[in-house]
Amino acid sequence: MRTDLFDFELPADRIALRPAVPRAASRLLVVKPGEGLDDRAIADLPDLLLAGDCLVVNDSRVIAARLKGRRIGRGDAEPGIEATLHKRIDGSTWRAFILGAKKVQAGDTLRFGSEGRVCFLDQLDAQVSQKDEGGEVTLSFSFHGPVLDQAIAERGAMPLPPYIASKRPTDEQDKADYQTVFAEPEGSVAAPTAGLHFTPALLERLAAKGIAVHKVTLHVGAGTFLPVKVDDTADHKMHAEFGVLTAETAATLNAARAKGGRIVAVGSTALRTLETAASDDGQLHAFAGDTAIFITPGYRFKAVDLMLTNFHLPRSTLFMLVSAFSGLSTMQRAYAHAIHSGYRFYSYGDACLLFPAAPGV
């Protein structure tokens, strides 16, 4: 499909720079194809779902993945660079995007920070073991495992998306704001933002209504949120991300659905994990591995009945996904309404509850 079909104009003042306080105060646009739009609030979610429904959330924890440093060991100059880690390869190796990529080449050593305390050393070094077109590199760090994790945490900053980071600096509040209440295993470099709306109080109300919450893991990479730069979606290549659906959770969700319960994916990352783990008959199976599933209009959803998600970037794979779920024309109308009605967009913004388009639409 043509990428420009997924374009739209968004006023800059619609981009949320801080989350709603409290989180459950966010607005919620209910989108039912063929039935119009309903302006609600996240706090209304227990009333909008049914007993027996299952919310599926992504429990990945965001790491402090943005590292500032310099290139060393090649001449007298030590130019500054910034690396954003986006995919762990093993205990000492990460894939990363480099700001200032023209300054580095394979074989270079990069040094991050001088204030660290890991192993009583004052620097964290990494060798550029590979550099690809577009500035993506493979970094082999001098530390391994938990020691490396600690070194990154000491030196790194929360990797706020560019549309927020370009308007204000990252601060201590972001360490709490840009993490969901479900966050456990570390590995994401961007928050699964639909999960940011949940609070313990909201979860208690959902449980009292008989709505269960189940967890999957997808370590979100920075590539997920990038605009599609090709003219045709068929030419776009997704970055792979590591996901996990346990056999126990798969069996529980299959049983709930067999009894008439609906699976409600909280965010695109949970949805992509479930759809990757589903067979053509809609049955979920245990999964642990990389997924690069790219969902565009025409895709037949197998395992997800409803979707809770934030408002996404134009020309992004995420807007393409929601257009596949509820229909492109429906989502164009929904976004136009949201913009006109003052909804807050993107990671710290408001949300929408999407119902699926009729088959074949």
PECOR-V955255 format. One record per backbone hydrogen bond with DSSP energy under -1.0 kcal/mol. CO is the residue of the C=O (numbers start at 1). NH is the residue of the N-H. Records with the same first field share a line. If there is no record, write none. Layout:
CO = NH  NH
//
This chain:
1 = 233
2 = 5
3 = 6
4 = 7
6 = 315
11 = 14
12 = 15
14 = 345
22 = 25
23 = 26
26 = 42
27 = 351
28 = 40
29 = 353
30 = 38
31 = 355
32 = 35
36 = 32
38 = 30
40 = 28
41 = 44
42 = 45
44 = 47  48
45 = 49
50 = 53
53 = 212
54 = 264
55 = 214
56 = 266
57 = 216
59 = 184
61 = 187  188
63 = 65
65 = 85
66 = 157
67 = 83
69 = 81
70 = 111
79 = 71
81 = 69
82 = 99
83 = 67
84 = 97
87 = 95
91 = 145
92 = 141
93 = 89  90
94 = 139
95 = 86  87
96 = 137
97 = 84
99 = 82
100 = 103
101 = 104
105 = 108
108 = 128
109 = 72
110 = 126
111 = 70
112 = 124
117 = 120
118 = 121
124 = 112
125 = 142
126 = 110
127 = 129  140
128 = 107
130 = 138
132 = 135
135 = 98
136 = 132
137 = 96
138 = 129  130
139 = 94
140 = 127
144 = 147
145 = 149
146 = 150
147 = 151
148 = 152
149 = 153
150 = 154
151 = 155
152 = 156
157 = 66
158 = 160
161 = 164  165
162 = 166
164 = 167  168
172 = 175
173 = 176  177
174 = 178
176 = 179
180 = 183
185 = 61
188 = 63
191 = 193
192 = 195
193 = 196
195 = 198
199 = 203
200 = 204
201 = 205
202 = 206
203 = 207
204 = 208
205 = 209
206 = 211
207 = 210
210 = 52
212 = 55
214 = 57
216 = 59
217 = 244
220 = 189
221 = 224
222 = 225
223 = 226
231 = 3
232 = 235
233 = 236
241 = 291
242 = 219
243 = 289
244 = 217
245 = 287
246 = 250
247 = 251
248 = 252
249 = 253
250 = 254
251 = 255
252 = 256
253 = 257
254 = 258
255 = 259
256 = 261
257 = 260
262 = 54
263 = 305  306
264 = 56
265 = 267  308
267 = 271
268 = 272
269 = 273
270 = 274
271 = 275
272 = 276
273 = 277
277 = 285
279 = 282
283 = 279
287 = 245
289 = 243
291 = 241
296 = 299
306 = 265
307 = 354
308 = 267
309 = 352
311 = 346
313 = 316
315 = 228
316 = 320
317 = 321
318 = 322
319 = 323
320 = 324
321 = 325
322 = 326
323 = 327
325 = 357
327 = 331
328 = 332
329 = 333
330 = 334
331 = 335
332 = 336
333 = 337
334 = 338
335 = 339
336 = 340
337 = 341
338 = 343
344 = 350
345 = 16
346 = 349
351 = 29
352 = 309
353 = 31
354 = 307
358 = 361
//
